[in-house]
Amino acid sequence: MQPLATPLDTTDGLFFGQDGGRFDRQEAETLVAQTLDGADDGELFLEYRESEALALEDGRIRTASSDTTLGFGLRAVSGEATGYAHAGELSHDALRRAAESVRTVRGGHAGEFNAAPRATNQRLYSGDNPLRTTEFSVRAALLSEIDAYARALDPRVTQVMASMYGEWQAVQILRADGSRVADLRPLVRLNVSVVIEHNGRRETGSHGTGGRFSYSHVMDGAVWRGAADEALRQARLNLDSVAAPAGEMEVVLGNGWPGILLHEAIGHGLEGDFNRKKTSAFSGLLGQRIASPGVTVVDDGTLPDRRGSLTVDDEGTPTSRTTMIEDGILVGFIQDRMNARLMGMRATGNGRRQSYAHAPMPRMTNTIMLNGPNTAEEMIRSVKRGLYAVNFGGGQVDITSGKFVFSASEAYMIEDGKIGAPVKGATIIGNGPDALTKVEMIGNDLALDPGIGTCGKQGQGVPVGVGQPHMKMAGLTIGGTAG
């Protein structure tokens, strides 16, 4: 099986050649082999990226930017030590300086170089550059059309904000044994926010969508109108919201984007580096029950066109579907190559980096809770008094303790088994290891988020996805604003 069907012929011209200061392939491969001789692992990561962002506000394009970056990162790994150097130019002088820097990490170490990732021919998305599939003027005109459409829907709309972001990333990874792998990664996103005012009260609603495809997807009329419709629906809903009460109560989480709570409160704690260093709240619990029966959580980087998906990770390992929790039992972690080797486990294709200027580390792709047997209606009917949290805004988690706080951007009270008034200002407070033991019902309506997630870790941001069915949890603490 040959490495990746499309990549090398396409990306070689970006990185190799005598003109334009590009590397000579043979010289680069020789230097990489010499630099990593005696190391346990490492690679030369080459990246070319084109990106653009444009945003409309108050009927005018307020921001329009484009950027092109080209560079490399060279890494050598010996034991637990990593040497990393990078440069924003492809020249042999820069590569030689980087090699001199990272060689020092070997320090007399003489390891056996880790075997190369297995080859794959899978393609999870088109490698076409979305920035070149339509004219910039067409994309700018669409934002104005979104503005006019949203204002025509409701005369109370006082402000519309619409933005589009697109990028095309080409990567190639060279290893000491001469093996090479590459990937071409498109990524687009559309966001719409509206502000409405009624009787002196102003409220906001927003919605976004995106993934690894061309702009044609988000420029489809049904998609962008749907985003504007949803943003306006949320704003109208917020106009009728009342202050959220506080206290301990049952909570029903909606499907799709509420999986962000799972991502933050549980997913980070199941990354290999935190568990190898024993700083995760889940350290030492492999094989033990950490969640209610029926709870199964996977990280799946193989879903076509999804924002968090990758054909190969940033170390060249094909992504996979990794089961982390199975029927409530902790069965695995997500791993990059270094932490997998040190823990005696398999690399799962989760070695990710923000750019060539960053070393890879274990990161989530698309983190998903699988279906259960219940319906959303059954969950609502079973609640005497509680909260129905349909969508989330921001949140934060402490990896060591597992404690989390999330704000609900759309939530309703449940009274006597029926959905009541929308509430504003509700926060969900809990502890990751404890929260999954409070799952009482799991829905049969798994949904994925609309393609908007970005995950931060140690100063690096990468695109991710989440998903879950409806889920009922008992005894969570709700922070509210009602006096």
Buried (B, 14 or more C-beta within 10 A) or exposed (E): EEBBEBBBEBBBEBBBBEEEEBBEBEEBBEBBBEBBEBBBBBBBBBBBBBBBBBBBBEEEBEEEEEEEBBBBBBBBBBBEBBBBBBBEEBEBEBBEEBBEBBBEBBEEBEBEBBEBBEBBEEBBBBBBBBBEBBEEEEBBEBBBBBBEBBBEBEEBBEBBBBBBBBBBBBBBBBBBEEBBBBBBBBBBBBBBBBBBBBEEEBBBBBBBBBBBBBBEBBBEEEBBBBBBBBBBBBBBBBBEBBEBBBEEBBBBBBBBBBBBBBBBBBBBBBBBBBBBEEEBBBBEBBEEBBBBEBBBBBBBBBBEBBBBBBBBBBBBBBBBBBBBBBBBBBBBBBBBBBBBBBBEBBBBBBBBBBBBBBBBBBBBBBBBBBBBEBBBEBBBEBBEBBBBBBBBEEBEBBBEEBBBBBBBBBBBBBEEBEBEEBBBBBBBBBBBBBBBBBBBBBBBBBBBBBBBBEBEBEEBEBBBBBBBBBBBBBBBBBBBBEE
